[in-house]
Amino acid sequence: MKLAGRVAKVKPSETLAITAKANALRAEGRDVIGFGAGEPDFDTPDHIKQAAIKAIEAGFTKYTPVGGTDELKDAIIQKLAVDNHLEYKRSQIVVSCGAKHTLYNLAQVLIEEGDEVIVPAPYWVSYPDIVVLAGGTPVIVNTSEKEGFKMQPRQLKAAITTRTKALVLNGPSNPTGAGYSPDDLKALAVVLADTDIFIISDDIYEKILYTNYPFANMAMVDERLKDRTIVVNGVSKAYAMTGWRIGYAAGPQEIIGAMVKIQGQSTSNPTSIAQKASVAALNGDQSVVEMMVREFKKRRDYIVEALNDIQGISCLMPEGAFYVFPNVSSIYGSSFAGRKIATSTDFIEYLLDEANVATVPGAAFGNDQHIRLSYATSMKNIEEGVKRMKNAVAKLF
Ligand SMILES: *Cc1c(COP(=O)(O)O)cnc(C)c1O
């Protein structure tokens, strides 16, 4: 069978492959502890569920406007005004089926053959493939662990060519947890000011931030860049709503209008019921978010210390999100029972087979020296999982 060429250009998601393998082992009866999940382990808060149930009962079950209801757009506008001090009109907001879909639509309207998109690594697995599917070329900029996995102005400058169309920024980051402070962003803004590069700001972990500095994005720190910044956000991570599939973008009217046009010929509106639930999430009690963030912070503090206590592993303190990205490269070259560990994939397979612990190889995020663990799981699992890792790693030395 001959499929379209674009299929071969895209990699299947490695994170989903690991999850599938861990699930298969569990089905065989193995007691696997999962650090693979890219979603909060909390249940969606009750008032949000109730809003959806009410929507169903009220018959709010038909098509809505393609780019989202005015009610949800207004809730998003309000959120962006209060949290981010950014002003938008309804025509500058589009609601999609998750932030991933938002990013996909955005790539479809901005990127074409020959365009380059700067993607700092370690990156979220989907950025390069979303760019490739739009016909563009991802230009990967390797950030350094020493610099906290934050792209430096000199690195950005070096990556820019006449073909650079856009830059993806994601802070707090999946997979490293690194955030960009207002000052970090201002320093990058200096480089961007006299270019015409679009800034795609993936703010999905905005609320899951443990720093003294407040959250910021490029539109917030530099007035000159606001008209070139597309803010992408959603309810998945902050409100434990990954299955509801609601994400959104705010930006220049022309870009947003084009995204609505593309969406109108693909998915049409995001689910009506999920839109009602998202209004409740954004307008409702925010203490549910604070509760989750407090719990994540406790787990972060524990897991970072516990991982650093393992010989051969060193782990930076993440500033946000719910991932740690420890450096495991000093384990490379070691072996156990004739099994040699030379890459992040070798190591995570070893951990899965030898310790019944599922993690994700850094290679999936563009950095083979590290692995990713999600601490969106219970403290009990974290304690037991890290203990198992310690025992398994000890066999390698
Ligand atoms: C989870 C995630 C998204 C997508 O979230 P949706 O569930 O599609 O809204 C986007 N970016 C990053 C970095 C993520 O981790």
The ligand as an SDF file (V2000), in Angstrom:
LIG
                    3D

 15 15  0  0  0  0  0  0  0  0999 V2000
    0.3080   18.2300   27.6780 C   0  0  0  0  0  0  0  0  0  0  0  0
    0.9970   19.2450   26.8360 C   0  0  0  0  0  0  0  0  0  0  0  0
    0.3380   19.9250   25.7900 C   0  0  0  0  0  0  0  0  0  0  0  0
   -1.0250   19.5670   25.2580 C   0  0  0  0  0  0  0  0  0  0  0  0
   -2.0360   19.5330   26.0980 O   0  0  0  0  0  0  0  0  0  0  0  0
   -3.5130   19.2270   25.5920 P   0  0  0  0  0  0  0  0  0  0  0  0
   -3.9750   18.1100   26.4400 O   0  0  0  0  0  0  0  0  0  0  0  0
   -3.4880   18.9060   24.1440 O   0  0  0  0  0  0  0  0  0  0  0  0
   -4.2480   20.5090   25.8610 O   0  0  0  0  0  0  0  0  0  0  0  0
    1.0060   20.9180   25.1150 C   0  0  0  0  0  0  0  0  0  0  0  0
    2.2700   21.2420   25.4370 N   0  0  0  0  0  0  0  0  0  0  0  0
    2.9400   20.6060   26.3990 C   0  0  0  0  0  0  0  0  0  0  0  0
    4.3210   21.0170   26.6710 C   0  0  0  0  0  0  0  0  0  0  0  0
    2.3390   19.5700   27.1200 C   0  0  0  0  0  0  0  0  0  0  0  0
    3.0370   18.9150   28.0460 O   0  0  0  0  0  0  0  0  0  0  0  0
  1  2  1  0
  2  3  1  0
  2 14  2  0
  3  4  1  0
  3 10  2  0
  4  5  1  0
  5  6  1  0
  6  7  2  0
  6  8  1  0
  6  9  1  0
 10 11  1  0
 11 12  2  0
 12 13  1  0
 12 14  1  0
 14 15  1  0
M  END
$$$$
